[in-house]
Amino acid sequence: MPGKITLPHKCPKCGTIAKTEPELDRVFGYRTKDGGITNQSQCKKCR
């Protein structure tokens, strides 16, 4: 499935950083966009 996942990823609101894919899943989560999966831009606490 095509998509764009970039690491490390930083929350634009609070500055939380995820450096690994498991950390990205736990702290930010994923979303489906244009038929692919991408990481959420903001962390779960800020959403």
C-alpha positions in Angstrom: 0.0 0.0 0.0 1.5 3.3 -1.0 2.0 6.1 1.6 4.5 8.3 3.2 5.9 7.8 6.6 8.7 10.0 7.7 11.0 9.5 10.7 11.8 11.1 12.9 8.5 12.9 13.2 7.8 15.9 15.5 4.4 17.2 16.7 4.0 20.7 15.4 2.0 21.7 18.5 4.0 20.3 21.5 7.3 19.2 20.0 7.0 15.5 20.9 9.3 13.4 18.7 8.9 9.8 17.5 12.2 8.2 16.3 11.0 4.6 15.5 8.0 3.1 13.7 6.6 1.5 16.9 7.0 4.8 18.8 5.3 6.6 15.9 2.4 4.2 16.0 2.0 4.5 19.8 2.5 8.3 20.1 1.0 9.6 16.8 -1.0 6.8 15.1 -1.7 6.4 11.4 -4.4 7.6 8.9 -5.5 6.5 5.5 -4.9 9.2 2.9 -5.3 8.9 -0.9 -5.4 5.1 -0.7 -2.2 4.9 1.4 -1.2 5.1 5.0 0.6 8.1 6.5 1.4 9.2 10.0 -0.8 11.7 11.9 0.7 15.2 12.0 -0.1 15.9 15.7 0.4 13.5 18.6 -2.5 11.8 20.3 -2.3 14.2 23.3 -2.7 17.3 21.1 -5.5 16.0 18.9 
